[in-house]
């Protein structure tokens, strides 16, 4: 296989593979937990196939996803970039937010042990905590960077105003927020702001939590523990309404001899050279399919036709239930 192209996250100097691997689903959120050794093997195969950027968090498990990566990468640490996150009480999202400096330090120290490493390449605030001034958050991360325990500071689902305040205290290397063909809100304010400040962008759920692959239909049933059961956008009614978006992607894919997932990823990569999506998967053939998207260059005409089609489609359903929306875009 060809070498996966590299990209730099803004002006930070942090260079990673053009797509990363979101590791959440290996331990959390999408039904039955996959076999642990199989996931370690998949992580090794990701490195062998050119992926250098791996995304985890204290909240994925909690803690177990970091431990998985720690075991998988113990003898390959210098080949990769690890991103992890702090921000929830006890690493449990339903328990509420906690970005107090003492908690950030505790989570970082614990993450270093779980990841079996001496530094975290990219440390994100998982969600903005309205109860803690963002300047205090950036300040403690700046201290951790000075101590060599953290190399770069990231934020997630933050507003333009919050990003600016944090960036003034400690430069933000990357923002991680949802962005895909069916959630384009970052284009309005976030992308121009990141470009101005020289901050990279890491879209999570770049395949719409699997919907843009074309494999999820209105009658698809999810495991009882699957996160998507609670997301309004994934109700059967909304999936049926949103099928027209998948049809657009599928038609483009047929025209260029690619898969819908590859079109969705190639479209994201074409938006800005400092965008690095992190699709997640637990299957080798999906990993290889996603990596192949980095070799696809969509023509200006194809991009224009995609954008024209997307403009005419109104996506049905909210991203999150109302109670979860309180933690985004602060």
C-alpha positions in Angstrom: 0.0 0.0 0.0 1.1 3.5 -0.7 2.3 5.7 2.2 -0.6 7.7 3.7 -0.1 11.4 3.1 0.8 13.6 6.1 -0.9 16.8 7.2 0.0 19.5 9.7 -2.6 20.6 12.2 -2.5 24.4 11.7 0.7 26.2 12.7 1.4 23.9 15.6 4.0 21.8 13.7 2.1 18.7 14.8 2.3 16.4 11.7 0.0 13.4 11.5 -1.4 11.0 8.8 -4.1 12.7 6.7 -6.7 10.6 8.5 -6.5 9.3 12.0 -8.3 6.5 13.8 -11.0 7.3 16.3 -10.8 4.5 18.8 -13.9 5.1 20.9 -15.9 2.2 19.4 -13.2 -0.3 20.4 -14.3 0.0 24.0 -17.5 2.1 24.2 -20.7 3.4 22.7 -21.6 1.1 19.8 -23.1 -2.0 21.3 -21.1 -5.1 22.4 -17.5 -4.4 23.2 -15.2 -6.0 20.6 -12.6 -8.6 21.5 -9.7 -6.9 23.1 -6.9 -8.8 21.3 -8.6 -8.3 18.0 -8.6 -4.5 18.6 -4.9 -4.6 19.6 -4.3 -6.4 16.3 -6.3 -3.8 14.4 -4.3 -1.0 16.0 -1.1 -2.7 14.9 -2.5 -3.0 11.4 -3.4 0.6 11.4 0.2 1.6 12.0 1.4 -0.9 9.4 -1.0 0.7 6.9 0.4 4.2 7.6 -1.9 5.6 10.3 0.0 7.7 12.8 -2.8 9.6 14.6 -4.9 7.8 17.3 -7.8 9.4 19.2 -9.0 8.3 22.7 -10.4 9.8 25.9 -10.8 9.2 29.6 -14.5 9.0 28.9 -14.3 6.0 26.6 -14.9 3.2 29.0 -14.2 5.1 31.2 -10.4 4.7 31.0 -10.5 1.3 29.3 -9.8 2.7 25.8 -6.7 4.5 27.0 -5.5 1.2 28.6 -6.2 -0.6 25.3 -4.0 1.9 23.4 -1.3 1.7 26.1 -1.1 -2.0 25.7 -1.2 -1.9 21.9 1.5 0.8 21.5 3.9 0.1 24.3 6.6 -1.0 21.9 5.6 1.4 19.0 5.2 4.7 20.9 7.7 6.7 18.8 5.8 5.9 15.6 2.5 7.5 16.6 0.7 10.6 17.9 -1.8 10.0 20.7 -4.6 12.4 21.4 -6.7 12.0 24.6 -9.2 14.1 26.5 -10.3 15.3 29.9 -13.4 17.1 31.0 -16.0 14.8 32.7 -16.4 13.9 36.4 -14.8 10.6 36.8 -14.6 10.2 33.1 -18.4 9.7 32.9 -20.2 12.1 30.6 -23.6 11.6 32.4 -22.0 12.7 35.7 -21.4 16.2 34.4 -18.5 18.4 33.5 -15.3 19.0 35.4 -12.5 21.1 34.0 -11.1 22.4 37.3 -7.3 22.6 37.1 -6.8 20.0 39.8 -8.9 17.5 37.9 -7.1 18.2 34.6 -3.8 17.4 36.3 -5.2 14.3 37.9 -6.7 13.0 34.6 -3.4 13.7 32.8 -1.3 11.9 35.3 -3.7 8.9 35.2 -3.8 9.0 31.4 0.0 8.8 31.2 -0.1 5.6 33.3 -2.9 4.1 31.3 -1.3 4.9 28.0 2.1 3.7 29.3 3.9 6.8 28.0 5.8 9.8 29.3 3.9 12.4 27.2 0.5 13.1 25.6 1.0 14.5 22.2 -2.4 16.3 22.1 -4.6 16.9 25.1 -8.1 18.0 24.5 -10.7 19.6 26.7 -13.6 17.1 25.8 -16.3 19.7 26.3 -16.2 23.3 27.5 -17.1 23.6 31.2 -19.1 26.8 31.8 -18.2 26.5 35.5 -14.5 27.0 35.0 -12.9 30.0 33.2 -11.3 28.8 30.0 -8.3 30.9 30.9 -7.8 28.6 33.9 -8.1 25.5 31.7 -5.6 26.8 29.2 -3.3 27.8 32.1 -3.0 24.4 33.6 -2.5 22.8 30.2 0.3 25.4 29.6 1.9 24.2 32.9 1.6 20.6 31.8 3.3 21.5 28.5 6.1 23.2 30.4 6.6 20.1 32.4 6.8 18.0 29.2 3.8 15.8 30.1 1.7 17.3 27.3 3.0 18.5 23.9 -0.1 20.3 22.4 -3.4 21.7 23.6 -6.7 20.9 21.9 -10.4 21.8 22.4 -13.6 20.2 21.3 -17.0 21.6 20.4 -15.9 25.0 21.5 -17.3 28.4 20.2 -15.2 31.0 18.4 -15.2 33.2 21.5 -14.0 30.4 23.8 -11.3 29.4 21.4 -10.0 32.9 21.2 -9.8 33.3 25.0 -8.0 29.9 25.4 -5.6 30.6 22.4 -4.5 33.8 24.0 -3.2 31.9 27.1 -1.9 28.7 25.5 -1.9 28.3 21.7 -4.5 25.8 20.6 -3.1 23.2 18.1 -6.4 21.6 17.1 -10.1 21.8 17.5 -12.1 18.6 17.4 -15.8 18.9 16.6 -18.3 17.1 14.5 -18.2 17.9 10.8 -19.4 15.9 7.8 -21.7 16.1 4.9 -24.7 16.0 7.2 -23.4 18.4 9.9 -21.8 21.5 8.2 -22.3 24.0 10.9 -18.5 24.5 11.4 -18.3 26.1 8.0 -20.2 29.2 9.2 -17.8 30.6 11.9 -15.4 27.9 13.1 -13.4 27.2 9.9 -12.7 30.8 9.1 -11.7 31.4 12.7 -9.3 28.4 12.8 -7.8 29.5 9.5 -7.1 33.0 10.9 -5.6 31.6 14.1 -3.6 28.8 12.5 -5.4 26.0 14.3 -6.0 22.6 12.8 -9.3 20.9 12.7 -10.1 17.2 13.5 -13.7 16.3 12.5 -15.2 13.5 14.6 -18.0 11.4 13.2 -16.9 12.2 9.6 -19.1 9.4 8.3 -22.1 10.5 10.3 -21.7 7.7 12.8 -21.8 5.2 9.9 -24.8 6.7 8.2 -22.9 8.1 5.2 -21.5 4.7 4.4 -24.9 3.7 3.1 -25.0 0.6 5.3 -27.6 2.0 7.7 -31.3 2.0 6.5 -34.6 3.0 8.1 -35.2 -0.5 9.3 -31.7 -1.1 10.7 -31.8 -2.1 14.4 -29.0 -1.2 16.8 -27.9 -3.1 19.9 -29.6 -2.0 23.1 -26.3 -0.4 24.3 -25.6 1.5 21.1 -25.4 5.3 21.5 -27.3 5.9 18.3 -30.5 4.6 19.9 -30.6 7.9 21.8 -29.7 10.3 19.0 -32.8 12.0 17.3 -31.1 11.9 13.9 -31.1 8.1 14.1 -34.8 7.6 14.7 -36.3 5.4 11.9 -38.3 8.3 10.7 -35.3 10.6 10.4 -33.1 7.9 8.8 -35.7 7.5 6.1 -35.9 11.2 5.5 -32.1 11.5 5.4 -31.7 8.7 2.9 -31.6 11.3 0.1 -28.3 12.5 1.4 -26.9 9.0 1.2 -28.3 8.7 -2.3 -26.3 11.7 -3.4 -23.1 10.3 -1.9 -23.7 6.9 -3.4 -24.3 8.3 -6.9 -21.0 10.3 -6.8 -19.2 7.2 -5.5 -20.5 5.2 -8.5 -19.3 7.9 -10.9 -15.7 7.9 -9.6 -15.4 4.1 -8.7 -15.2 4.7 -5.0 -17.4 3.8 -2.0 -19.7 6.3 -0.3 -17.5 6.4 2.8 -14.5 7.3 0.6 -16.4 10.1 -1.1 -17.5 11.5 2.3 -13.9 11.4 3.6 -12.4 12.8 0.4 -14.9 15.6 0.5 -13.8 16.6 4.0 -10.1 16.4 3.1 -10.7 18.7 0.1 -12.2 21.4 2.3 -8.9 22.6 3.9 -5.3 21.2 4.0 -5.3 21.3 7.8 -8.3 19.1 8.3 -7.7 15.6 9.5 -10.8 13.4 10.0 -10.8 10.5 12.5 -13.2 7.9 11.3 -13.6 5.0 13.8 -13.9 1.3 12.9 -13.4 -2.1 14.4 -12.9 -3.9 11.1 -9.7 -4.1 9.0 -11.5 -3.9 5.6 -13.2 -0.6 6.8 -9.8 0.7 8.0 -8.3 0.0 4.6 -11.3 1.5 2.8 -11.0 4.7 4.8 -7.2 5.0 4.2 -7.8 4.6 0.5 -9.9 7.8 0.7 -6.6 9.8 1.2 -5.6 8.9 -2.4 -8.8 10.2 -3.9 -8.7 13.7 -5.4 -12.2 15.1 -6.1 -12.2 17.4 -9.1 -13.5 20.9 -8.8 -16.6 19.9 -10.9 -17.3 17.0 -8.6 -16.9 19.1 -5.5 -19.3 21.7 -7.0 -21.9 19.1 -7.8 -21.7 17.6 -4.3 -22.1 21.0 -2.7 -25.0 22.0 -5.0 -26.7 18.7 -4.0 -26.0 19.1 -0.3 -27.4 22.7 -0.4 -30.7 21.4 -1.5 -31.0 18.9 1.3 -32.3 19.6 4.8 -31.1 17.0 7.3 -33.8 15.7 9.6 -33.2 15.3 13.4 -31.0 16.9 16.0 -27.5 15.7 16.6 -28.1 15.1 20.3 -31.0 14.9 22.8 -31.8 18.3 24.4 -30.0 17.4 27.6 -26.7 16.7 25.8 -26.9 19.8 23.6 -26.0 21.9 26.7 -22.4 20.8 26.6 -21.6 21.8 23.0 -20.6 25.1 21.3 -19.8 26.9 24.6 
